[in-house]
Amino acid sequence: MKRLIPLVAVAGLVAACGGPAATTKAPDPAKLTLVERTAKAAGPLENAVWLLDEEPGTLDLDADGGTPNRTVMANVCERLMQTQPDMTVKPWLAEKAEQPDPKTMVLTLRQDATFHDGSPVTADDVVWSLKRHSGEGMDESDEFDDVASVTKTGEHEVTIAFKKPNALFVQAIAGGAGIVLNKKVVDRLGKDYGTPGHDDACSGPYRLKEWVSGSKMTIERYDAYWNKDVKPLTKSVTFQWADDTALVNSLVTGAAQGAYLSDTGPAVALQSNQAVSVAYGATTRVFVLLPTDRGVMKDPKIRRALSLAVDRAGIARSGFAGLARPWKVPVGAGAWSYEKEAFQAAYDQLQGAPDSPRLEEAKKLVQEAGSPKEPIIVATDGEQSRTVIANAVVDAAKKIGLNVQIKSVPASEFGSFYTDKSLRAQVDLVPDDWYITKSDPIGFYDNGLSGSANNWVGFSSPGYDELVAKALETTDDAARAKDVIELQRLFTADMVWISLVEVPNAVVLGGKVSGPPASQVHMGYPWAVDLGAKG
């Protein structure tokens, strides 16, 4: 992730660009209106320039499913199922997904879908694509751990047999695991597939027109698109990549028409600028502290004490320019696509992650843990939000009798905490953000399984493991929600991760365009279809 530039610098830049001056006052997250979509577009648009954080390294999502890659290819490649702006899932290339028994899924494919070369989307393409996604080292391979076989069982039918029931597979095939590729094109291109200067292999409403490496990428409306009910208003979208400074500059001056924002500084700086509009949508993204088993953080009493002592409201103000809200669990409310009232009620009852510190309770837990004097090492890479979190941990620890020190780690190495045990052995806490692409919290809680690659603190509970397995096999939504709510309680009671703040999804649009969704769905839903001229 790139480093945030200071909010004041962003605001100053906006004013210098000639647009109406922005204020540095953020909207109150508690009063923030989250919307599924921006206002419906009124008319056609010849071209829109859309900004990304960085240039994609490849457009082969099996090789790299990074956010910029997904944001582009959501408009080009289609999935068997499709996630909607309200985070629900509906059939797409598969017109039906039926389960005659808990270990079998039968997909009935649409008969009218075609790829961009005009050839039909066949059951053979679907079988081949799913097997490709499941291959070793592929980005979505973990989604197929429970899959025993994928078989063509009719001219327009594919049957998936599971080793055990899997309640999440319908959502998985609404994501990268369900992308259907044109086997002939991928085979013809070989290692060149997904690289500049080559065709896509997809069936979506846009096709890849051009990729000038280091400069820009353009997708254009595919006028022979099979679904005549979908009518994209924008003829072409040109993607460019920019840091925060260039992003703000381009949006205010009209050089660019939109961007989905990963950082909060530009969103707040642009909030009051009349040249643009900023909309906020549901997200699953939460900033957390990941503890390791290096030292005193192995003790759940210390983890609970630190959670009670940290100032989440202060972190939201200082680290995210106010555009975040204190959050008790490690996955955002955007995952509550079903049984929302039950999830909200259970969330409200949780007590271990208050907005403001409860120091006396925290001190008592520290005393019960023997008041350890060993230093707790918290990492940061100098990025603003992580640094604010690290400083907040130092302040909280001091107030409850713990000793915390900050260790600076090069930004280029920060992601290695997830793969390098020797690097994790040097620290006790890693502040980072996390999101899931599924709109079901069970898509997160496998991180607490005994031996999970992301369970660094060594939490182990046979009961928890059994409940994860049960929830993943429960296809009845109400029953699964009860299990997930209990997993949420167990995970947060032990503070396997310490949750801090939820950051909403943000989309910023130039004053002449409107239409795309505001929710996190832009990484899987063809958002450019809804983009057009403002009324």
N, C-alpha and C positions, 0 to 999 in steps of 0.2 A: 504493500500500500504506500501511496505517496504521502509525504509530509504535508500537513495543513499549513498554509500561510496564515499569519495572524489576521484576525478578523478586521482589525482597524486598517491594516494594509489593503485588504480587499475593498472595504468601503471607500477608502481614499481613491483607489483605482477606479471604481465605478464613477465617482464624481468627476474624476479627471477625464473620463471618456466622453463627457458631454451629455450623458443621460441625467435624469433627475437624481439628485444625491440620495443615497441609501442611508438608512439609519442603522446603528449597530444594535438596536433593541430586537431581541428575538421574540418570536411568538411564544406564548405560554404553552408548553407541551401538554399540560393538563387540559387546556382549553382548545387545543389544536383540532381542527376539523379534518378527519381523514376521509378521503374520497377514493372510490374505486377508479373513476375516470375523470379526466378534465372535461370541460364543456365540449359538447359535440361539435365537430367541425362543420362549417357551412358550405364550403366550396372547394374546388380543385386547387392543386398546388403543383407547379412545374417541377420544382426541386427544393429540397430542404437539406441544409447542412446540419449534421448531428455530431455532437462531440463525445468522444470516449476518453477515459483516463489514460489509455495507452494503446498503441497499435497491437492488434492480435498477432501472436506468433504463428498461428495456423488457423485455418477455418475448418479443420478436421476436429470435431468436438470429441471424438474418441481419443485423440491424442492430447487435447487440452481443452477442458471445459471452463476456462476462465471467464470472468464476468464480461469483458469486452467482446470476446468471441461469441458468447451466448447472446449478447444484446444485438449483435449484427445478425447472426444466423437464425434467431427466432423468427425472422421475417422470410427466410429463404427455405429452411428445412421444416418439414412437418412431422408430427408425432402421431402415434396410433390414437392417443387421447390428447385433449387440449385443456390446459388450465385457463380459466376465465379470470377477468379482472377482479371478481369477487372471491377468487382463490378456490372456487369449486372446479370440478373436473367434468368434462363431457366428451362423448365419443367424437372422433375426428376421422382419421384414415380408417380406423376400425369403426363401423357403424354400430356394432354391439360388442360388449365384452361380458360373456355369461360364464357363470361358474356352476356347472351341473353337480359338482361336489367340491369340498373345500380344497382339494389338491389338484383341481383341473380348471383351466381357464380356456374358453373357446372364443376366439376373435373372429367375427364375421366382417370381412373387409368391404369397403365401398367398391363398387364396380366401375365408377366413372373417374377415379383419380388418375392423373397422369404426371409423369416427371417433366422437367423442363425441356427434354429432348423430344417430347411428344409420346414416348412409350408409356404403356400402362404400368401402374403400381401393382405388382403381382404378389401372390402369396409367397412365391419363391424369393422375391426381394425382401419381404418381411422376415422370413425365416433366416435368410443370409444376414440381414442387418442386425437382428437380435443376437445371432451367434457372434457377429463381429463385436458388438458392444460388450459381450460377455468375456471376450478374450483377455488373456493375462496382460496386465499393464494398461488396459483400456480404462478411460476415465469413469465409466459407469459399470465396470465389471462387478463391483460389490453388490449391485442390485440383483445379480443373477445367482447369488450364493445358494438360494433355495430352489433354483430351477433345475429339474432333472432332465428335461428335454423340450425342444421346440420343434414342432413337426407340422408340415403341410398336410391337412386332413381333408381338403376339398379345393376346388378351383379358386374359391374366394374365402378359404377358411384356414386358420392356423390354430393349433392346439398347444398349450403350454402345460406341461406336467410339473408339479412341484414335489420336492422331497417332503415338504411339510406345508401346511397352509401359510399363505403370505398375504396379509391384509393390505400391504402397502404397494403391491405390484401394479395395481391400476394407476396409482399416483406416479410410480416409477416410469411407466410408459407414457405418461403425460410430460415427462422430462426427457433428459438426454438418452435414457435407456429405451425410449420408444421412437426415436427418429428412424424413419425409413429412407434408406439410400438406394440409389440406382446402381445395382451391382455391376452392370456393364460399364458404366462410367468410371466407377472407383477402380475396377480391374484394369481398365484401359490406362488410367492415369498412374496407377501404382503409387510409388512414393511421392509423386508430384501432386497427388490429390490434397487439396487444402492449402496449396502454396500459390503465391502470386502468378497471375497469367494463365490460370486454368479454370475450367468450368466447375460449377457446383454439381452436385448429384442429387438434387432435391426436387420437391414438388410444390413448394409454397407460392404465395401470391407475389413474391419478388424473386428475381434471379440475380446472381452475381454478374455485374457488368464489367467491373474493372477493379484491379487492386494494383496501385502504384506503390511499391514497397517504400516505406519511409515517408510517404506523402499523403495518400488518401485511398479510400475504398468506396465504390459506388454500387448500390443495388438499384435495379430498375423494375418497375411494375411488369409482371408477366401477363401480357394481354390474353394469352391462351389458357390462363389458369382455369382449372377444372371446376372450381366451385363458383358458379355464376351468382350466388347470393352474396359473395364477398366482393366489394367494389372499392379498392384503394383509391383515395382521392389524390394522393401524391404520386407523381410519375416516377420520380427517382429520389433517392436519399444518398447523400455523399457523407461519408464518415471521415472525420479528422480527429486527431488526438491532441490533447492540450493539457498543460498543468493548470492549476487554479487561476493564475494570473491571466493566461491567454483565454481560458474559458470565460471568465467574467468579461474580459474585453470584447470577445467575439459576440457574446449574447447581448450585451448592452448596445453595441454599435449596429447590430443586425447582421453581422457577418455570418452568424450561426443562428439556427432557429430553435435548437433545443439540446438538452442533455439530461440523462439520469445521473444524479449526484451521489457519490459515495462519501463525500466529506461535507460537514455541516457549515463550515465557514462561508463558502459561496452562497449557500441557500439563505442564510441569515442576512448576509450583505445585500442580496438581491431582493429580499422579501418586500421592501418598500419602494423598489425602483419601478416607476411607471412604464419603463420600456419593456419589462418582462413580467411574467407571472410565475409564481412558485406554488406547486400543489404537493400535498403530502398524502401518502397512502400507507396501507397496512404493510407490515414487515415481519420477518422472523429474526431480524438482526439484533443481537444483544452484545454489549461489551461485558466481559467477564474477567475474573482472575482465575487462571489455571494453576492450582498448587501441585508441587512435586513431592516426592517422598524423600527428598534430600535431608531434611532436618525436622524442625518442630512443627511444620505444617502437616506432618503425618498424623498429628493428634486432632481428631475432629472437634475437640473443645476449643482448640486454638483457632481453627478455621471458623467455627461459629462465633467466637469472640470477635475476630476481625470483621466478620460480616456485620455484627451488631454495631461495631465502632466506626465503620467507614461512613463518610458523609456523601451519600448518593446524590442528594439534591445539590450539594456543592460541586460534585463532579459534573453533573449535568450542566450547571452554569458555566464552570470554568473550562471544562474540556470540550464542550460541544456547543459553546455560545448559547446555551439555553435550549438548544434544539435536541433535547433528549429528555426522557422521563425516567426517574428511579424505577427499577424493575427487579422483581423478586425471583424470577425463574430464568433459566438459560436459553429460552426460546421465546421469540416475540409472539404477540397476540395474532399476527397474521397467519399463524399455524392453526388457529381455531376455526377451521372451515366447517365444523359440525359440532353439535352439543355446546354451542358458545356459552350459553347461560351456565352450564355445569362447570366449564373451565373457568369462567369468570368468578363464580362463587367460590370455587376451591382456591383460586389465586388470592382472593380477598382475605381468606382465612389464614394464609401463611404469615408467620410472625418473625422469621429469622433474618429478614433483609429489609430493615426499616428505611424510610426516606431519609430520616435524620438520626444521628447516633443515639444509641441507648448505652451509655458508657458504664453505668453501674452494673448492669447485667453482664456486660462484656468483661469487666474487671473480675467479677465473681468466677466466671469461667476460666480466666487466666490463672487465678489462684488455685482453682480445683485441678488445673493441669500442672501445678507445681511452679508457676511463675518462671518459666524458662528464660535464661539469659542469652542463649545462643542467638547470634544475629540472623534475622530473616532477610534474605536477599531477593529483591524484586527487580525484574529486568525492565529496561526501556530501550527503544532504538532512537529516542530523540523526537519521535513524532508527537505532536501536541497532545492528543488525547491520551496516549499511553504515558506520557510524562506527567500529565495532570493526575492520572490514576495512581502512578507510582508515588507522587508527592502526597496524595491523599492517604495512601496506605501508611507512609512514614508518620504522618500527623496522627492518624488513628492509633497506630501502634504505641506511639509515645504516650498517649493519654491513658492507655490501659496497661502500661508496664511492660511492653514488648519493645524490642530493639530491631528496627528495620533499616537496611541500607540499600541504596540504589546501585545497580550495576548497568552500565551502558554497554549495549551490544550493537555492532554495526547493522544498519538496516538490511544489508544484503544477507546477513546471517539469521535474522529474526525468525524467518519461516522455518529454519532448520530445527527449532525447538520440537517440531512435530515429528522429526525423523532421526534426530541425533541424541541418543541417550546421554552421551558424554557432555553435551552442551546443557541439557536439562540438569545434570548433576551439579552444575555450578550455581543454580538459582533455586529459590523456593516458590516464587510466584511469577507468572507470566501474564501480563495484561494483554488481551487481544479481543477481537470481535469474531462473532460466529453467526452464521445463518444456515438454514436448511432450505432447499428448494421445494420441498413437499409441504403441503398445507395440512400437516398432521403432526402433533408433537411427538408421537412415537418415533418419528424419523430422527429425533435427537437422542432419546434416552438410551439407545444402545451404547452411547459413549460412557455410560456408567457400568457396563458389563465387566465382570472380572476378566482381566487380561486385555481389555480394549486398548488399542493404540493411543487413545486420547484420555485414558484413565491413568494419569501420571502419578496420582497420589496412592494408588494401590488399593482403592476401595474394593471390597469383595463381600458380596452378600448372596448366598445361594437363593434366598427368597426373592431378591431383586432380579437376579438372572432368570429365574423361573417366570417371574411376572412379565419381563420383557418378551420372553419367548411366547407366553400366553397372549399378550397384547398383539404381537405381530401376526398371530394366527387367528385373531378374532375379527371376523368380517362384519359383525353387527356393530354399528357405530356407537350406540348407547353403552353397550357392554364394554367395548374397547375404551371409551372415554373414562369409565370407572377405573379400569386398570391403569391407564395413563396418568390419571389424577393421583393414584396411589404411588406410582413411580416418581412423579413430580415431588410428592411429599417426602419420600425416602431420599431422593437425590438432594433436595434442599436441606433436609434435616441433617444430613451428614456433610453438607457443603462440599460435595465432590468437586464442583466448580463454585466459585462465589460470583453470583450475578450482580451486576451494577446498574446499567442503564440500557433502555431500549431506544434505538434511533429510528425514526420513521423513514420510509422510502421517500425520496424527493425527486420531482421532475421539474425542470425550469424550461419555460417556453418563451420565445420571442413574442412580441405584441401582435403579430399578424397570423399566428398559427394556434391551433388547439386540437383536442381530440384524443391523444394517446392516454393509456391507463396510467394512474399514479401509483398503483400498488407494485409490489415486488415482482409481479407476473411478467415484467418485460424481458426476463431471461428465458421465457419459454413460449410466450404468446406473441403473435405477429402484430406488435404494437403499431408499426408503421401503417398498417391497414387503416387505422383510425385517425391518422394524422392528416390535417388539411388546413385550408384557409379559415381564419376566424370569421365569424359572422359580424 
